[in-house]
């Protein structure tokens, strides 16, 4: 019998070392190396042969149809996954504690199991709650009669023995992967070794039996998915569930998807009866907006194929500190520093000694450069005290020289703004013929093109600028 050998695995990054050390050489974490016992397989490498197939189809008759996707009826979830769940796929859903991951997947499983003639048998395996606790949550959400099979287990060996059946469930939800353990490993559940081995065994079984595997993943205090980075490589789709506990809506976003786009988002509203999908997120994010307020601007963004209108709020105040504060919520702080620098260097707006606070209302996080012009409008409005004209939507990218650059999908953004009742748009100059400055669109939306950031400042600056807000002369 081969003698077992020991290796030491870092519980932070997953690096493997032949001997123990107080500090990991890969990530620099202290006291993170844990011992694992590896048993060598006796004999040489041997296995069953596999026949290879061509990449291209030989003829049309040999083409096998793609397996149909399983849609749960939640349009926002089906949109983010690319049109539904693919049989044999593995999906990882990660998010902060209490954000609603378990609630969302329980609703998905209940809808799939009660789908009428297209119903798919579903199993919900919880490693954090008992069966009675899951039932109580399902009854509170009105899903007590859903034909979902419930189980409470954390041992991967028991789960594999239950699921490895010819007529097993079509969808399996495991909540969560950090609670699973394999008894052949000596490390505790949630460690890098256990998470990697447990996920690998369940994904292998999902590919073998053809059921869709939905894994719930925890996140660390830094916002990263807990466990090894290889976990994100092993699964087919990685979904992140975002949101602020101070707001009642949640954002489901795909950061990896082998069967669909990665730039789509799903918007849900948290209610007493669970999560409800939001058909028109723009109206939700602008529901509490108040007009005629300095420091507020409406941005027409784009998430995948969906236009999204949100309000950007800015506040500029005098700072008693030598280094004024720059606080950003929902946007890139480096991008804010660039916009502030361009406003001061190209437009003469003195904000170096002012405290600047920027917030994207509703808890949404914006990542596209098209928000530069709306952020600049909110900042200038807050600094000068002049309100942005009501029913005006703004979008455009700012260059370092102060020029405004066009962005993609302009017509889609304008159509969404017109649908919500906006009558004016400040955008970058467009090369299209017949779309000149001040020319109305087919529905009456007036387009005002802004070529340089100085044009925006002149629109929002009072007739006699405050000497505190502006320098004596602009370059």
Secondary structure, 3 states (H helix, E strand, C coil): CCCCEEEEEECCCCCEECCCCCECCCCCCECCEEEEEECCCCCCCCCCCCCCCCCCCCCHHHCCCCCCCECCCCHHHHHHCCCCECCCCEEEEEECCCCCHHHHHHHHHHHHHCCHHHCCCEEEEECCCCHHHHHHHHHHCCCCCCCEEEEECCEHHHHHHHHCCCCCCCEEEEECHHHCECCCCCCCCCCHHHHHHHHHHHHHHHHHHCCEEEEEECECCCCCECCCCHHHHHCCEEEEEEECCCCCEEEEEEEEECCCCCCCEEEEEEECCEEEECCCHHHHHCCCCCCCCCCEEEEEEEECCEEEEEEEEEEEEECCCCCCCEEEECCCHHHHHHHHHHHHHHHCECCCCEEEEEEECCCCCCCCHHHHHHHHHHHHHHHHCCCCCCCEEECCEECCCCEEECCCCHHHHHHHHHHCCCCEEEECCCCCCCCCCCEECCCCCEEEECCEHHHHHHHHCCCCCCCCCECCCCC
